[in-house]
Amino acid sequence: MLRPLAPVLALILAATGPGAALAQTAVPESKAQIALSFAPVVKHAAPAVVNIYASRVVESQRSAFAEDPFFRDFFRNYGPARPQVQNSLGSGVILSGDGIVVSNYHVVGQADDIRVVLQDRREYRADILLADAEADLAILKLRDVGDLPHLDVRDSDGVEVGELVLAIGNPFGVGQTVSSGIVSGLARSGTATGNARGYFIQTDAPINPGNSGGALVDLNGDLIGINTSILTKSGGSNGIGFAIPSSLVRQFVKQARNGETSFRRPWAGLNGQPVDAAMAEGLGLDRPGGIVISDLHPESAFHRAGVEAGDVVLEVGGQPVNTAAEMVYRMSVAGEGSDVGVRVVQRGEVRDLTVRLSEPPDTPARNALTTGDRSPIPGLGLSGINPAVLAEYGLPLTAAGAVVTDPGPIGLRAGLRRGDVITGVNGTEITASSDADEALAATGRWLTIDLQRGLERMSLRFRL
């Protein structure tokens, strides 16, 4: 049974010749070498992918009524506080020989203790340099390291659908595992990805819990993305996984090395919506695409560059944008202080503008304060509104009044939330934090608070 295979094996060995030995030690350089095995790519990339063990201590309260369906809500925050240790398991990628590691925020972002284990079983403690929940990225620095294996970062804008990729990580804590697939899609955003403001590379390379923070690499062994989430109904991989593009990772590393502890995003200061087929016809476009601008803040960098309400933004930084998430991503990759080209359709004509990206200005002054004992809601944190506050709390561009920075224990029970905008107190219009403080202090037997929560307006009425 084995004899007929011998000539075939001989032909394969003859065809490959010295290249067969090369394919065991070097990155594939031809389709023939790729067909032999992914092993050279794995040997190149795997040593730079690490396992991360993170833990944090949290205070939890256990009420005697926790199992009672009626009383547990009334006594939810009662009972002695007990410290508990929460553990998380994930992956990370070494990006420099001096120990810069990237992972997901949901793996390490709130950890008190982080332990990083390399493929060769070396262990290091790590500190968080920069972490951002919205992007789900965190940059770590390993302690007391020498020259470590690391991956080169490829420009993810050059990634194409159909490219072969490998996902490397530590799924379910079983140890470092490699899975293969292709790039299934680009520019993925929306609620289906688990992050309505995110922007991802989609892959069918199996990704499972524990792969978070691991590497998505191309066939040169270069990093093109950080695995972050999956689309699943069962909890396991269904062949739809998402990775954060490496171009955004590069900007995170740049800011971390510059000493930033939180990610600084340029501020667009505008509202818009994707152009669909019906809107394209009304706007005189030959096909759907871009974002039509509905409103701009006077301090917006786009407004200063000449963008107007009703314009359609087609490209930012030479790349097409069709959703708000894509636009935020392009601005984040470019970085604060950079000049980016923006292509718009303005009054039926295509124009190319240059926008100097910047953070939202923190002027006028916030005049933050906390209400005192004279107030019916003592301990209520309030702040005035400026562009920086709009961005920090995700407020509408037209928001005006005093924003609640901390409801305090009494305000929380009264129904106030962080980010609420108080627009009136007992019929008095509120335009600043001091207005709200004075109006609250002058309250009689009844208190009426008018506020805006997101796009909704409501009133809270109390008898004191």
C-alpha positions in Angstrom: 0.0 0.0 0.0 2.9 2.4 0.7 5.0 1.6 -2.4 3.0 3.7 -4.9 3.5 6.8 -2.8 7.2 6.6 -2.9 7.6 8.1 -6.4 5.2 10.9 -5.5 7.3 11.8 -2.4 10.4 11.7 -4.4 9.0 14.1 -6.9 7.9 16.5 -4.2 11.3 16.5 -2.5 13.0 16.9 -5.9 10.7 19.8 -6.8 11.3 21.6 -3.5 15.0 20.8 -3.1 16.9 23.2 -0.8 13.7 25.3 -0.6 12.2 22.6 1.7 14.8 23.2 4.3 14.4 26.9 3.9 10.6 26.7 4.4 11.2 25.2 7.9 13.1 28.2 9.1 12.1 31.3 7.0 8.9 33.2 6.2 7.3 31.8 3.0 8.3 33.8 -0.1 6.2 32.0 -2.7 2.9 30.2 -3.1 4.6 26.9 -3.2 6.2 27.6 0.2 2.9 28.8 1.7 1.3 25.6 0.5 3.8 23.6 2.5 3.0 25.0 5.9 2.2 28.1 8.0 4.9 26.9 10.4 7.5 29.5 9.4 5.0 32.3 10.0 4.1 30.9 13.4 7.8 30.5 14.4 8.4 34.1 13.5 5.3 35.6 15.2 4.3 33.4 18.1 7.2 34.3 20.5 5.9 37.9 20.5 2.4 36.9 21.6 2.0 36.6 25.4 -0.5 35.3 27.9 -1.8 37.9 30.3 -3.2 37.1 33.8 -4.8 40.2 35.4 -6.5 40.5 38.8 -8.2 43.3 40.7 -9.7 43.6 44.2 -13.3 44.8 44.3 -15.6 45.6 47.3 -18.8 43.6 47.1 -21.8 43.8 49.4 -23.9 40.8 50.3 -27.3 41.4 51.7 -29.3 38.9 53.8 -32.2 39.5 51.5 -30.2 38.8 48.3 -32.3 35.7 47.5 -35.6 37.3 48.3 -37.4 38.4 45.0 -39.3 41.2 46.8 -36.8 42.7 49.3 -33.5 42.3 47.4 -34.0 45.5 45.4 -34.7 47.5 48.6 -31.6 46.2 50.3 -29.3 46.0 47.3 -26.6 48.3 48.8 -26.9 47.1 52.4 -24.7 44.6 54.2 -21.0 44.5 55.0 -18.5 45.1 52.2 -16.2 42.2 51.5 -13.1 42.4 49.3 -13.1 39.9 46.4 -10.5 39.2 43.8 -11.7 39.2 40.2 -9.4 37.5 37.6 -9.3 37.8 33.9 -7.4 35.9 31.3 -6.3 37.2 27.9 -3.5 37.7 25.4 -1.2 40.5 24.4 1.4 41.3 21.7 4.9 42.6 22.3 5.6 45.5 19.9 9.1 46.5 21.0 12.2 45.0 22.4 12.0 47.2 25.5 8.7 45.6 26.6 5.8 47.6 25.1 2.8 45.3 25.0 -0.7 45.9 23.6 -3.8 44.2 24.8 -7.5 44.8 25.2 -8.9 47.2 27.8 -11.5 44.6 28.9 -8.6 42.3 29.8 -6.3 44.6 31.8 -7.9 48.1 31.9 -9.0 48.0 35.5 -6.5 45.5 36.9 -4.4 46.0 40.0 -1.9 43.2 39.2 -0.8 42.1 35.8 1.4 39.1 35.0 2.6 38.5 31.5 3.9 35.1 30.5 6.0 34.7 27.3 6.0 31.6 25.1 9.3 30.4 26.6 7.6 30.7 30.1 9.4 33.8 31.2 7.2 35.9 33.5 7.1 39.7 34.0 5.0 42.1 35.9 3.5 44.9 33.9 2.2 48.5 34.4 -0.5 50.2 32.4 0.8 53.2 30.5 -2.4 54.1 28.6 -5.9 52.5 28.5 -9.1 53.4 26.7 -12.4 51.7 27.2 -14.0 53.1 24.1 -11.3 51.7 21.7 -10.8 48.6 24.0 -7.1 49.0 23.9 -4.4 49.2 26.6 -0.7 49.7 26.3 1.5 48.0 29.0 5.2 48.3 29.9 6.9 45.2 31.2 9.2 45.6 34.2 12.9 44.9 34.1 13.2 43.4 30.6 16.0 43.2 28.1 15.7 42.6 24.4 12.4 40.8 23.7 10.9 39.2 20.6 8.4 41.6 19.0 6.3 42.0 15.9 6.5 44.7 13.2 3.3 46.7 12.7 1.9 46.8 9.2 -0.2 49.7 7.9 -3.7 48.2 8.2 -5.0 50.5 5.4 -3.2 48.2 2.9 -5.0 45.0 4.1 -7.4 43.5 1.5 -10.4 41.2 1.8 -9.3 37.7 1.1 -5.8 37.9 2.6 -4.7 34.8 4.5 -4.2 35.6 8.2 -3.4 33.8 11.4 -4.9 34.5 14.9 -2.6 33.8 17.8 -3.7 33.9 21.4 -4.6 31.9 24.5 -8.3 30.7 24.1 -10.0 29.3 27.2 -6.6 29.3 28.9 -5.5 26.1 27.2 -2.2 27.7 26.1 -1.0 29.5 23.0 -3.0 28.5 20.0 -2.9 29.4 16.3 -5.9 29.5 14.0 -6.0 30.4 10.3 -8.5 32.1 8.0 -8.9 35.1 5.8 -9.8 38.7 6.1 -13.6 38.6 5.6 -14.4 42.3 5.6 -13.1 45.7 6.3 -14.5 48.9 7.9 -16.8 46.9 10.1 -18.7 49.1 12.6 -22.1 49.2 14.3 -23.9 47.4 17.1 -23.3 43.9 15.5 -19.6 44.2 16.4 -20.5 44.9 20.1 -19.2 48.5 19.8 -21.3 51.0 17.9 -18.4 53.5 17.8 -15.7 51.0 16.9 -14.0 50.2 13.5 -12.8 46.7 12.9 -11.2 44.2 10.5 -13.4 41.1 10.2 -11.9 37.6 10.0 -13.1 34.0 9.9 -10.0 32.8 11.7 -11.5 31.2 14.8 -11.4 33.5 17.8 -12.6 32.4 21.3 -12.6 33.7 24.8 -9.0 34.3 25.9 -7.9 35.3 22.4 -8.8 38.9 23.3 -5.7 41.0 22.9 -3.9 38.5 20.7 -2.4 39.0 17.3 -3.9 38.9 13.9 -0.9 38.6 11.5 -0.4 38.4 7.8 1.8 35.8 6.0 4.9 38.0 6.6 4.3 37.6 10.4 3.4 41.4 10.6 0.7 42.6 12.9 -2.4 43.8 11.2 -4.9 43.8 14.1 -5.6 43.0 17.8 -8.3 40.4 18.2 -11.0 41.9 20.4 -14.5 40.3 20.0 -16.7 37.8 18.2 -20.2 37.6 16.9 -21.8 34.6 18.5 -25.0 33.1 20.0 -23.3 30.2 21.7 -20.3 31.8 23.3 -17.9 30.1 20.9 -16.5 31.1 17.5 -18.9 31.1 14.6 -16.4 32.4 12.1 -17.1 36.1 12.6 -14.4 37.7 14.6 -13.2 41.3 14.9 -9.8 42.8 15.2 -8.8 46.4 16.0 -6.7 47.7 13.1 -3.0 48.0 13.6 -2.9 51.7 12.5 -4.9 52.7 15.5 -2.6 50.5 17.7 0.3 52.4 16.4 -1.2 55.8 17.4 -1.9 54.4 20.9 1.8 53.3 21.2 2.9 56.7 20.0 0.8 58.6 22.6 1.9 56.2 25.4 5.6 56.8 24.6 4.9 60.5 24.8 3.7 60.2 28.3 -0.1 60.3 27.8 -2.2 58.3 30.3 -5.5 58.6 28.4 -6.0 58.5 24.7 -6.4 61.9 23.1 -8.9 62.0 20.2 -9.3 64.9 17.8 -12.7 66.4 18.1 -15.0 66.6 15.0 -17.6 68.9 16.6 -20.3 67.9 14.1 -23.3 65.7 13.6 -24.1 63.7 10.5 -25.6 60.6 9.1 -24.7 58.1 6.4 -26.0 58.9 2.9 -28.4 56.2 1.6 -29.8 55.7 -1.9 -32.8 58.0 -1.3 -30.6 60.8 0.2 -28.0 60.4 -2.6 -30.6 61.2 -5.2 -31.8 64.3 -3.3 -28.2 65.5 -2.8 -27.4 65.1 -6.5 -24.9 62.2 -5.9 -24.4 59.5 -8.5 -24.3 56.8 -5.8 -24.8 56.5 -2.0 -21.7 57.2 0.1 -20.3 59.6 2.6 -21.8 61.4 5.6 -24.2 64.4 5.3 -23.5 67.0 7.9 -26.5 68.2 9.8 -24.9 70.5 12.4 -21.5 71.9 13.3 -20.3 73.5 16.5 -18.8 77.0 16.0 -15.5 75.8 17.5 -15.3 72.7 15.3 -12.1 72.3 13.3 -14.2 71.3 10.3 -16.2 74.5 10.6 -13.1 76.6 10.6 -11.8 74.7 7.5 -15.0 75.7 5.6 -17.3 72.7 6.0 -20.9 73.7 6.2 -24.2 72.1 7.3 -25.6 70.2 4.3 -22.1 69.2 3.0 -21.4 65.6 2.3 -18.0 64.4 3.6 -16.7 61.7 1.2 -13.1 61.2 2.4 -10.9 61.9 5.4 -7.2 61.5 5.1 -7.6 60.1 1.6 -9.8 57.2 2.8 -13.6 57.0 2.2 -15.9 57.4 5.2 -19.4 56.1 5.2 -20.2 56.0 8.9 -19.5 58.2 12.0 -17.3 55.3 13.4 -15.1 55.4 10.2 -14.7 59.1 10.5 -13.7 59.0 14.2 -11.3 56.2 13.3 -9.6 58.1 10.5 -9.2 61.2 12.8 -7.9 59.1 15.6 -5.3 57.4 13.4 -4.1 60.8 12.0 -3.8 62.2 15.6 -4.2 65.5 17.2 -2.3 68.4 15.6 -2.1 66.8 12.1 -3.4 68.3 8.9 -5.7 65.9 7.0 -7.3 66.3 3.7 -11.1 66.2 3.6 -13.1 65.8 0.4 -16.6 67.2 0.6 -19.5 67.8 -1.8 -20.5 71.4 -1.2 -23.4 72.9 -3.1 -23.1 70.3 -5.8 -19.3 70.7 -6.3 -16.5 68.5 -5.0 -14.0 70.4 -2.8 -10.8 69.4 -1.2 -10.1 71.1 2.2 -7.4 70.8 4.8 -8.5 70.4 8.5 -6.1 70.9 11.4 -7.2 68.3 13.9 -7.4 69.3 17.5 -8.9 68.4 20.9 -12.1 70.2 21.9 -11.2 73.5 23.6 -11.8 73.6 27.3 -13.1 77.2 27.2 -15.0 79.0 28.6 -14.1 77.8 32.1 -16.1 75.0 33.5 -16.6 76.6 36.9 -17.1 73.1 38.5 -18.7 73.1 42.0 -20.4 70.9 44.5 -23.6 71.9 46.2 -23.4 72.5 50.0 -25.6 71.7 53.0 -28.0 74.6 52.1 -29.0 72.7 49.0 -31.9 70.2 49.0 -29.5 68.0 47.0 -26.1 68.3 48.9 -23.0 66.8 47.3 -24.3 67.3 43.8 -21.4 67.9 41.4 -22.1 70.5 38.6 -20.1 71.9 35.7 -20.6 74.5 33.0 -20.7 73.3 29.4 -17.9 73.9 26.8 -16.7 71.8 23.9 -14.4 69.7 26.1 -17.4 68.9 28.4 -19.6 68.1 25.3 -17.0 65.5 24.2 -16.3 64.1 27.7 -19.9 63.4 28.5 -21.1 62.7 24.9 -23.6 65.6 25.0 -25.5 67.0 22.0 -23.8 69.9 20.3 -26.6 72.2 21.3 -26.6 71.3 25.0 -26.9 74.2 27.4 -27.2 74.4 31.1 -25.2 72.7 33.9 -24.1 69.2 33.5 -24.2 66.7 36.5 -20.6 65.5 37.0 -21.5 63.5 40.2 -25.1 63.0 41.4 -23.9 62.2 44.9 -25.9 59.8 47.2 -29.0 62.0 47.5 -29.1 63.0 43.8 -28.7 59.4 42.8 -31.7 58.4 44.8 -33.6 61.4 43.4 -33.1 60.0 39.9 -30.2 62.2 38.7 -27.4 60.6 36.6 -23.9 61.6 35.6 -24.2 63.4 32.3 -27.6 64.9 32.9 -27.9 68.5 31.8 -30.0 70.6 34.2 -31.8 73.3 32.1 -34.1 74.7 34.7 -34.8 74.7 38.5 -38.3 75.8 39.7 -38.9 77.6 36.4 -35.6 79.4 36.4 -33.5 78.9 33.3 -30.1 77.5 34.0 -27.1 78.6 31.9 -24.2 77.9 34.2 -23.3 75.8 37.2 -23.6 78.8 39.6 -27.2 79.4 38.4 -28.1 75.8 39.3 -26.4 76.1 42.7 -28.2 79.4 43.6 -31.6 78.2 42.3 -31.4 74.9 44.4 -30.4 76.8 47.5 -33.5 79.1 47.1 -35.9 76.2 46.9 -39.0 76.2 49.1 -41.4 73.2 49.8 -41.4 72.0 46.2 -38.5 71.3 43.8 -38.8 70.9 40.1 -35.8 70.1 38.0 -35.9 70.3 34.2 -33.2 68.3 32.6 -32.0 66.8 29.3 -30.8 63.2 29.2 -29.3 62.4 25.8 -31.9 63.6 23.4 -34.8 63.3 25.9 -36.1 66.1 28.0 -37.8 65.4 31.4 -38.8 66.9 34.7 -38.3 65.7 38.2 -40.7 67.0 40.9 -40.2 66.6 44.7 -41.9 67.7 47.9 -39.3 68.7 50.4 
